[in-house]
Amino acid sequence: MSLSRTLALIGAPTDIGAGHRGAVMGPEALRVAGLGEALRERGLEVIDTGNLSGPANPWQPPVDGYRHLPQVVAWNQLVMDAVRTQLQAGRLSVLMGGDHCLGLGSITAVARHCRDTGRKLRVIWLDAHADFNTSDVTPSGNVHGMPVACLCGLGPKELTHLGGSSPAIVPAEIRQIGIRSVDQGEKRLVKEYGLDIYDMRYIDEIGMKRAMEEALEGIDADTHVHVSFDVDFLDPSIAPGVGTTVPGGPNYREAQLVMEMIADTGRLGSLDIVELNPAFDDHNRTGKLAVDLVESLFGKSTLMRD
Protein backbone atom coordinates (compact mmCIF):
# COMPACT_ATOMS: atom_id res chain seq x y z
CA MET A 1 0.00 0.00 0.00
CA SER A 2 1.54 3.32 -1.04
CA LEU A 3 1.57 6.06 1.53
CA SER A 4 -0.01 9.45 0.99
CA ARG A 5 1.98 12.31 -0.49
CA THR A 6 -0.57 14.70 1.00
CA LEU A 7 -0.01 15.94 4.54
CA ALA A 8 -2.50 17.63 6.81
CA LEU A 9 -1.06 19.90 9.51
CA ILE A 10 -3.30 20.02 12.60
CA GLY A 11 -2.53 22.67 15.23
CA ALA A 12 -3.43 21.87 18.85
CA PRO A 13 -2.39 24.94 20.84
CA THR A 14 -2.68 23.86 24.46
CA ASP A 15 -0.48 23.23 27.49
CA ILE A 16 -3.39 21.59 29.32
CA GLY A 17 -1.38 18.50 30.32
CA ALA A 18 1.90 20.24 31.08
CA GLY A 19 3.58 21.60 34.17
CA HIS A 20 4.77 24.81 32.50
CA ARG A 21 2.94 27.33 30.39
CA GLY A 22 4.08 27.88 26.81
CA ALA A 23 3.49 24.72 24.72
CA VAL A 24 0.30 26.50 23.64
CA MET A 25 2.59 28.50 21.30
CA GLY A 26 4.12 25.37 19.75
CA PRO A 27 2.03 25.17 16.54
CA GLU A 28 2.76 28.80 15.65
CA ALA A 29 6.49 28.35 16.36
CA LEU A 30 6.53 25.41 13.91
CA ARG A 31 4.74 27.48 11.30
CA VAL A 32 7.15 30.41 11.82
CA ALA A 33 10.07 27.96 11.49
CA GLY A 34 8.70 27.04 8.05
CA LEU A 35 7.35 23.52 8.56
CA GLY A 36 4.81 23.70 5.74
CA GLU A 37 7.22 25.26 3.26
CA ALA A 38 9.99 22.78 4.10
CA LEU A 39 7.69 19.81 3.46
CA ARG A 40 6.38 21.31 0.23
CA GLU A 41 9.99 21.54 -0.94
CA ARG A 42 10.19 17.78 -0.41
CA GLY A 43 7.51 17.41 -3.11
CA LEU A 44 4.65 16.84 -0.68
CA GLU A 45 1.27 18.49 -0.85
CA VAL A 46 0.70 20.23 2.49
CA ILE A 47 -2.69 21.35 3.77
CA ASP A 48 -2.64 23.44 6.93
CA THR A 49 -6.02 22.80 8.55
CA GLY A 50 -5.42 25.59 11.11
CA ASN A 51 -5.76 25.23 14.87
CA LEU A 52 -8.25 23.23 16.87
CA SER A 53 -10.11 25.28 19.45
CA GLY A 54 -10.53 23.71 22.87
CA PRO A 55 -10.95 24.73 26.50
CA ALA A 56 -8.55 27.20 28.07
CA ASN A 57 -6.05 26.07 30.69
CA PRO A 58 -7.56 26.81 34.13
CA TRP A 59 -4.15 26.23 35.80
CA GLN A 60 -5.55 24.39 38.81
CA PRO A 61 -3.98 21.85 41.20
CA PRO A 62 -4.65 18.11 40.71
CA VAL A 63 -8.03 16.60 41.59
CA ASP A 64 -7.86 12.88 42.51
CA GLY A 65 -4.37 12.66 41.01
CA TYR A 66 -5.10 14.39 37.70
CA ARG A 67 -4.70 18.01 36.67
CA HIS A 68 -7.37 19.41 34.34
CA LEU A 69 -8.87 16.00 33.49
CA PRO A 70 -12.10 17.31 31.85
CA GLN A 71 -10.13 19.75 29.69
CA VAL A 72 -7.55 17.06 28.81
CA VAL A 73 -10.39 14.77 27.70
CA ALA A 74 -11.93 17.55 25.58
CA TRP A 75 -8.64 18.37 23.83
CA ASN A 76 -7.86 14.72 23.14
CA GLN A 77 -11.35 14.16 21.74
CA LEU A 78 -10.78 17.07 19.34
CA VAL A 79 -7.37 15.72 18.31
CA MET A 80 -8.69 12.18 17.89
CA ASP A 81 -11.53 13.33 15.63
CA ALA A 82 -9.26 15.64 13.58
CA VAL A 83 -6.58 12.99 13.04
CA ARG A 84 -9.16 10.34 12.17
CA THR A 85 -10.81 12.66 9.62
CA GLN A 86 -7.48 13.24 7.85
CA LEU A 87 -6.48 9.56 7.83
CA GLN A 88 -9.88 8.57 6.46
CA ALA A 89 -9.40 11.15 3.69
CA GLY A 90 -6.14 9.39 2.77
CA ARG A 91 -3.85 12.09 4.15
CA LEU A 92 -0.87 11.76 6.45
CA SER A 93 -1.70 13.60 9.68
CA VAL A 94 0.88 15.86 11.34
CA LEU A 95 -0.25 16.95 14.79
CA MET A 96 1.47 20.15 15.91
CA GLY A 97 1.22 20.34 19.71
CA GLY A 98 0.72 21.35 22.32
CA ASP A 99 1.95 19.10 25.11
CA HIS A 100 2.38 15.33 24.91
CA CYS A 101 -0.93 14.44 26.56
CA LEU A 102 -2.29 14.97 23.01
CA GLY A 103 -0.45 11.86 21.82
CA LEU A 104 -3.29 9.95 23.45
CA GLY A 105 -5.94 11.34 21.10
CA SER A 106 -3.68 11.14 18.07
CA ILE A 107 -2.56 7.53 18.59
CA THR A 108 -6.06 6.38 19.58
CA ALA A 109 -7.22 7.65 16.16
CA VAL A 110 -4.28 6.02 14.35
CA ALA A 111 -4.84 2.69 16.12
CA ARG A 112 -8.53 2.76 15.16
CA HIS A 113 -7.60 3.55 11.56
CA CYS A 114 -5.18 0.59 11.51
CA ARG A 115 -7.88 -1.75 12.84
CA ASP A 116 -10.36 -0.44 10.25
CA THR A 117 -7.91 -0.92 7.37
CA GLY A 118 -6.36 -4.19 8.59
CA ARG A 119 -2.86 -2.78 9.03
CA LYS A 120 -0.27 -3.35 11.73
CA LEU A 121 0.73 -0.41 13.92
CA ARG A 122 4.20 0.52 15.09
CA VAL A 123 4.51 3.58 17.34
CA ILE A 124 7.98 5.13 17.60
CA TRP A 125 7.90 7.27 20.75
CA LEU A 126 10.82 9.73 20.80
CA ASP A 127 11.02 11.21 24.28
CA ALA A 128 13.16 11.82 27.36
CA HIS A 129 10.28 10.42 29.45
CA ALA A 130 8.40 7.10 29.41
CA ASP A 131 5.05 8.89 30.04
CA PHE A 132 3.74 5.80 31.83
CA ASN A 133 2.57 7.45 35.03
CA THR A 134 -0.79 6.92 36.71
CA SER A 135 -2.64 8.94 39.35
CA ASP A 136 -1.16 6.60 41.98
CA VAL A 137 2.49 7.13 41.07
CA THR A 138 2.59 10.57 39.44
CA PRO A 139 4.57 13.16 41.41
CA SER A 140 2.73 16.05 39.69
CA GLY A 141 -0.67 15.00 38.36
CA ASN A 142 0.32 16.39 34.94
CA VAL A 143 -1.35 14.24 32.29
CA HIS A 144 1.47 14.77 29.77
CA GLY A 145 3.31 12.19 31.88
CA MET A 146 0.54 9.60 31.39
CA PRO A 147 -0.44 9.15 27.72
CA VAL A 148 1.38 5.84 27.11
CA ALA A 149 -0.17 4.32 30.25
CA CYS A 150 -3.62 5.51 29.12
CA LEU A 151 -3.09 4.11 25.62
CA CYS A 152 -2.21 0.75 27.19
CA GLY A 153 -5.42 0.81 29.25
CA LEU A 154 -4.07 2.18 32.52
CA GLY A 155 -5.75 5.36 33.77
CA PRO A 156 -9.15 7.04 34.07
CA LYS A 157 -11.88 5.56 31.91
CA GLU A 158 -12.45 8.92 30.15
CA LEU A 159 -8.94 8.60 28.68
CA THR A 160 -8.43 4.83 28.39
CA HIS A 161 -11.76 4.50 26.52
CA LEU A 162 -11.39 7.68 24.47
CA GLY A 163 -11.96 5.74 21.25
CA GLY A 164 -14.74 3.61 22.72
CA SER A 165 -12.70 0.55 23.70
CA SER A 166 -9.60 -0.16 25.75
CA PRO A 167 -6.69 -0.61 25.42
CA ALA A 168 -6.11 1.53 22.31
CA ILE A 169 -2.76 -0.20 21.77
CA VAL A 170 -0.77 -3.02 23.36
CA PRO A 171 2.79 -2.50 24.65
CA ALA A 172 4.17 -4.69 21.82
CA GLU A 173 3.14 -1.98 19.31
CA ILE A 174 5.30 0.79 20.81
CA ARG A 175 9.06 1.41 20.92
CA GLN A 176 10.39 4.20 23.12
CA ILE A 177 13.68 5.83 22.12
CA GLY A 178 15.90 8.23 24.07
CA ILE A 179 14.32 7.67 27.50
CA ARG A 180 16.38 9.00 30.42
CA SER A 181 13.86 10.15 33.04
CA VAL A 182 11.47 7.63 34.60
CA ASP A 183 9.74 8.30 37.92
CA GLN A 184 10.20 5.77 40.71
CA GLY A 185 6.72 4.21 40.62
CA GLU A 186 6.72 4.39 36.83
CA LYS A 187 9.80 2.12 36.68
CA ARG A 188 7.80 -0.74 38.21
CA LEU A 189 4.91 -0.19 35.80
CA VAL A 190 6.99 -0.19 32.59
CA LYS A 191 8.67 -3.40 33.77
CA GLU A 192 5.34 -5.01 34.64
CA TYR A 193 3.81 -4.06 31.26
CA GLY A 194 6.93 -5.07 29.31
CA LEU A 195 7.44 -1.78 27.46
CA ASP A 196 10.17 -1.90 24.82
CA ILE A 197 12.39 0.97 25.97
CA TYR A 198 15.65 2.01 24.33
CA ASP A 199 16.99 4.23 27.07
CA MET A 200 20.08 6.39 26.74
CA ARG A 201 22.29 3.91 28.57
CA TYR A 202 21.35 1.18 26.09
CA ILE A 203 21.90 3.58 23.18
CA ASP A 204 25.29 4.57 24.63
CA GLU A 205 26.25 0.90 24.90
CA ILE A 206 25.22 -0.38 21.47
CA GLY A 207 24.97 2.82 19.41
CA MET A 208 21.98 4.57 17.87
CA LYS A 209 22.14 2.68 14.56
CA ARG A 210 21.83 -0.72 16.21
CA ALA A 211 19.14 0.51 18.64
CA MET A 212 17.05 1.84 15.74
CA GLU A 213 17.52 -1.36 13.74
CA GLU A 214 16.06 -3.25 16.70
CA ALA A 215 13.23 -0.72 17.20
CA LEU A 216 12.27 -0.87 13.50
CA GLU A 217 12.57 -4.63 13.15
CA GLY A 218 9.49 -6.32 11.70
CA ILE A 219 8.12 -3.24 9.90
CA ASP A 220 6.81 -4.32 6.50
CA ALA A 221 4.53 -3.09 3.71
CA ASP A 222 1.45 -3.71 5.90
CA THR A 223 2.74 -1.56 8.78
CA HIS A 224 1.59 1.95 9.58
CA VAL A 225 4.41 3.76 11.41
CA HIS A 226 3.37 6.55 13.76
CA VAL A 227 6.11 8.80 15.15
CA SER A 228 5.37 10.68 18.36
CA PHE A 229 8.19 13.23 18.56
CA ASP A 230 8.51 14.99 21.90
CA VAL A 231 11.08 17.71 21.32
CA ASP A 232 12.58 17.05 24.79
CA PHE A 233 13.86 13.79 23.24
CA LEU A 234 16.77 15.96 22.05
CA ASP A 235 19.64 17.03 24.26
CA PRO A 236 18.85 20.45 25.79
CA SER A 237 22.18 21.81 24.50
CA ILE A 238 20.69 21.76 20.99
CA ALA A 239 16.99 22.05 21.92
CA PRO A 240 16.43 24.40 24.88
CA GLY A 241 12.83 25.24 23.94
CA VAL A 242 11.01 22.63 26.03
CA GLY A 243 9.38 22.74 29.46
CA THR A 244 11.06 19.67 30.94
CA THR A 245 14.71 19.50 29.87
CA VAL A 246 16.69 16.38 30.75
CA PRO A 247 20.45 16.40 30.03
CA GLY A 248 22.10 13.53 28.19
CA GLY A 249 19.81 13.19 25.19
CA PRO A 250 20.62 12.41 21.56
CA ASN A 251 22.87 14.90 19.80
CA TYR A 252 22.18 16.42 16.39
CA ARG A 253 23.69 13.60 14.34
CA GLU A 254 22.07 10.85 16.41
CA ALA A 255 18.69 12.56 16.04
CA GLN A 256 19.18 12.87 12.29
CA LEU A 257 20.05 9.19 12.07
CA VAL A 258 16.86 8.27 13.94
CA MET A 259 14.76 10.28 11.50
CA GLU A 260 16.61 9.04 8.41
CA MET A 261 16.27 5.39 9.44
CA ILE A 262 12.53 5.81 10.05
CA ALA A 263 12.25 7.51 6.63
CA ASP A 264 14.08 4.56 5.06
CA THR A 265 11.27 2.20 6.10
CA GLY A 266 8.95 4.10 3.76
CA ARG A 267 6.05 3.38 6.12
CA LEU A 268 5.55 6.68 7.96
CA GLY A 269 1.80 7.26 8.14
CA SER A 270 1.31 9.87 10.87
CA LEU A 271 3.30 12.16 13.16
CA ASP A 272 3.03 14.15 16.38
CA ILE A 273 5.41 17.06 17.10
CA VAL A 274 4.86 18.06 20.73
CA GLU A 275 6.24 19.91 23.75
CA LEU A 276 7.90 22.68 21.74
CA ASN A 277 7.84 25.62 24.15
CA PRO A 278 8.93 28.95 22.59
CA ALA A 279 8.86 30.61 26.04
CA PHE A 280 12.05 28.70 26.89
CA ASP A 281 13.61 28.91 23.42
CA ASP A 282 16.30 31.11 21.91
CA HIS A 283 15.04 32.86 18.73
CA ASN A 284 12.96 29.76 17.77
CA ARG A 285 16.15 27.70 17.54
CA THR A 286 14.38 24.56 18.77
CA GLY A 287 11.48 25.11 16.38
CA LYS A 288 13.88 25.37 13.43
CA LEU A 289 15.71 22.22 14.57
CA ALA A 290 12.40 20.34 14.84
CA VAL A 291 11.56 21.35 11.25
CA ASP A 292 15.03 20.26 10.09
CA LEU A 293 14.56 16.82 11.71
CA VAL A 294 11.03 16.41 10.36
CA GLU A 295 12.41 17.10 6.86
CA SER A 296 14.73 14.13 7.39
CA LEU A 297 11.77 12.06 8.54
CA PHE A 298 10.25 12.78 5.12
CA GLY A 299 13.34 11.77 3.20
CA LYS A 300 15.84 14.63 3.21
CA SER A 301 19.36 13.16 3.16
CA THR A 302 22.86 14.33 2.34
CA LEU A 303 23.18 12.09 -0.73
CA MET A 304 20.76 10.32 -3.05
CA ARG A 305 20.40 6.84 -1.61
CA ASP A 306 18.89 3.68 -3.06
C-alpha positions in Angstrom: 0.0 0.0 0.0 1.5 3.3 -1.0 1.6 6.1 1.5 0.0 9.4 1.0 2.0 12.3 -0.5 -0.6 14.7 1.0 0.0 15.9 4.5 -2.5 17.6 6.8 -1.1 19.9 9.5 -3.3 20.0 12.6 -2.5 22.7 15.2 -3.4 21.9 18.8 -2.4 24.9 20.8 -2.7 23.9 24.5 -0.5 23.2 27.5 -3.4 21.6 29.3 -1.4 18.5 30.3 1.9 20.2 31.1 3.6 21.6 34.2 4.8 24.8 32.5 2.9 27.3 30.4 4.1 27.9 26.8 3.5 24.7 24.7 0.3 26.5 23.6 2.6 28.5 21.3 4.1 25.4 19.7 2.0 25.2 16.5 2.8 28.8 15.7 6.5 28.3 16.4 6.5 25.4 13.9 4.7 27.5 11.3 7.1 30.4 11.8 10.1 28.0 11.5 8.7 27.0 8.1 7.4 23.5 8.6 4.8 23.7 5.7 7.2 25.3 3.3 10.0 22.8 4.1 7.7 19.8 3.5 6.4 21.3 0.2 10.0 21.5 -0.9 10.2 17.8 -0.4 7.5 17.4 -3.1 4.7 16.8 -0.7 1.3 18.5 -0.9 0.7 20.2 2.5 -2.7 21.4 3.8 -2.6 23.4 6.9 -6.0 22.8 8.6 -5.4 25.6 11.1 -5.8 25.2 14.9 -8.2 23.2 16.9 -10.1 25.3 19.5 -10.5 23.7 22.9 -11.0 24.7 26.5 -8.6 27.2 28.1 -6.0 26.1 30.7 -7.6 26.8 34.1 -4.2 26.2 35.8 -5.5 24.4 38.8 -4.0 21.9 41.2 -4.6 18.1 40.7 -8.0 16.6 41.6 -7.9 12.9 42.5 -4.4 12.7 41.0 -5.1 14.4 37.7 -4.7 18.0 36.7 -7.4 19.4 34.3 -8.9 16.0 33.5 -12.1 17.3 31.9 -10.1 19.7 29.7 -7.5 17.1 28.8 -10.4 14.8 27.7 -11.9 17.6 25.6 -8.6 18.4 23.8 -7.9 14.7 23.1 -11.3 14.2 21.7 -10.8 17.1 19.3 -7.4 15.7 18.3 -8.7 12.2 17.9 -11.5 13.3 15.6 -9.3 15.6 13.6 -6.6 13.0 13.0 -9.2 10.3 12.2 -10.8 12.7 9.6 -7.5 13.2 7.9 -6.5 9.6 7.8 -9.9 8.6 6.5 -9.4 11.2 3.7 -6.1 9.4 2.8 -3.9 12.1 4.1 -0.9 11.8 6.4 -1.7 13.6 9.7 0.9 15.9 11.3 -0.2 17.0 14.8 1.5 20.2 15.9 1.2 20.3 19.7 0.7 21.3 22.3 2.0 19.1 25.1 2.4 15.3 24.9 -0.9 14.4 26.6 -2.3 15.0 23.0 -0.5 11.9 21.8 -3.3 10.0 23.5 -5.9 11.3 21.1 -3.7 11.1 18.1 -2.6 7.5 18.6 -6.1 6.4 19.6 -7.2 7.6 16.2 -4.3 6.0 14.3 -4.8 2.7 16.1 -8.5 2.8 15.2 -7.6 3.6 11.6 -5.2 0.6 11.5 -7.9 -1.7 12.8 -10.4 -0.4 10.3 -7.9 -0.9 7.4 -6.4 -4.2 8.6 -2.9 -2.8 9.0 -0.3 -3.3 11.7 0.7 -0.4 13.9 4.2 0.5 15.1 4.5 3.6 17.3 8.0 5.1 17.6 7.9 7.3 20.8 10.8 9.7 20.8 11.0 11.2 24.3 13.2 11.8 27.4 10.3 10.4 29.4 8.4 7.1 29.4 5.1 8.9 30.0 3.7 5.8 31.8 2.6 7.5 35.0 -0.8 6.9 36.7 -2.6 8.9 39.3 -1.2 6.6 42.0 2.5 7.1 41.1 2.6 10.6 39.4 4.6 13.2 41.4 2.7 16.0 39.7 -0.7 15.0 38.4 0.3 16.4 34.9 -1.4 14.2 32.3 1.5 14.8 29.8 3.3 12.2 31.9 0.5 9.6 31.4 -0.4 9.1 27.7 1.4 5.8 27.1 -0.2 4.3 30.2 -3.6 5.5 29.1 -3.1 4.1 25.6 -2.2 0.8 27.2 -5.4 0.8 29.2 -4.1 2.2 32.5 -5.8 5.4 33.8 -9.1 7.0 34.1 -11.9 5.6 31.9 -12.5 8.9 30.1 -8.9 8.6 28.7 -8.4 4.8 28.4 -11.8 4.5 26.5 -11.4 7.7 24.5 -12.0 5.7 21.2 -14.7 3.6 22.7 -12.7 0.5 23.7 -9.6 -0.2 25.7 -6.7 -0.6 25.4 -6.1 1.5 22.3 -2.8 -0.2 21.8 -0.8 -3.0 23.4 2.8 -2.5 24.7 4.2 -4.7 21.8 3.1 -2.0 19.3 5.3 0.8 20.8 9.1 1.4 20.9 10.4 4.2 23.1 13.7 5.8 22.1 15.9 8.2 24.1 14.3 7.7 27.5 16.4 9.0 30.4 13.9 10.1 33.0 11.5 7.6 34.6 9.7 8.3 37.9 10.2 5.8 40.7 6.7 4.2 40.6 6.7 4.4 36.8 9.8 2.1 36.7 7.8 -0.7 38.2 4.9 -0.2 35.8 7.0 -0.2 32.6 8.7 -3.4 33.8 5.3 -5.0 34.6 3.8 -4.1 31.3 6.9 -5.1 29.3 7.4 -1.8 27.5 10.2 -1.9 24.8 12.4 1.0 26.0 15.7 2.0 24.3 17.0 4.2 27.1 20.1 6.4 26.7 22.3 3.9 28.6 21.3 1.2 26.1 21.9 3.6 23.2 25.3 4.6 24.6 26.2 0.9 24.9 25.2 -0.4 21.5 25.0 2.8 19.4 22.0 4.6 17.9 22.1 2.7 14.6 21.8 -0.7 16.2 19.1 0.5 18.6 17.1 1.8 15.7 17.5 -1.4 13.7 16.1 -3.2 16.7 13.2 -0.7 17.2 12.3 -0.9 13.5 12.6 -4.6 13.2 9.5 -6.3 11.7 8.1 -3.2 9.9 6.8 -4.3 6.5 4.5 -3.1 3.7 1.5 -3.7 5.9 2.7 -1.6 8.8 1.6 2.0 9.6 4.4 3.8 11.4 3.4 6.6 13.8 6.1 8.8 15.2 5.4 10.7 18.4 8.2 13.2 18.6 8.5 15.0 21.9 11.1 17.7 21.3 12.6 17.0 24.8 13.9 13.8 23.2 16.8 16.0 22.1 19.6 17.0 24.3 18.8 20.4 25.8 22.2 21.8 24.5 20.7 21.8 21.0 17.0 22.1 21.9 16.4 24.4 24.9 12.8 25.2 23.9 11.0 22.6 26.0 9.4 22.7 29.5 11.1 19.7 30.9 14.7 19.5 29.9 16.7 16.4 30.8 20.5 16.4 30.0 22.1 13.5 28.2 19.8 13.2 25.2 20.6 12.4 21.6 22.9 14.9 19.8 22.2 16.4 16.4 23.7 13.6 14.3 22.1 10.8 16.4 18.7 12.6 16.0 19.2 12.9 12.3 20.1 9.2 12.1 16.9 8.3 13.9 14.8 10.3 11.5 16.6 9.0 8.4 16.3 5.4 9.4 12.5 5.8 10.0 12.2 7.5 6.6 14.1 4.6 5.1 11.3 2.2 6.1 8.9 4.1 3.8 6.0 3.4 6.1 5.6 6.7 8.0 1.8 7.3 8.1 1.3 9.9 10.9 3.3 12.2 13.2 3.0 14.2 16.4 5.4 17.1 17.1 4.9 18.1 20.7 6.2 19.9 23.8 7.9 22.7 21.7 7.8 25.6 24.1 8.9 28.9 22.6 8.9 30.6 26.0 12.1 28.7 26.9 13.6 28.9 23.4 16.3 31.1 21.9 15.0 32.9 18.7 13.0 29.8 17.8 16.2 27.7 17.5 14.4 24.6 18.8 11.5 25.1 16.4 13.9 25.4 13.4 15.7 22.2 14.6 12.4 20.3 14.8 11.6 21.3 11.3 15.0 20.3 10.1 14.6 16.8 11.7 11.0 16.4 10.4 12.4 17.1 6.9 14.7 14.1 7.4 11.8 12.1 8.5 10.3 12.8 5.1 13.3 11.8 3.2 15.8 14.6 3.2 19.4 13.2 3.2 22.9 14.3 2.3 23.2 12.1 -0.7 20.8 10.3 -3.0 20.4 6.8 -1.6 18.9 3.7 -3.1 
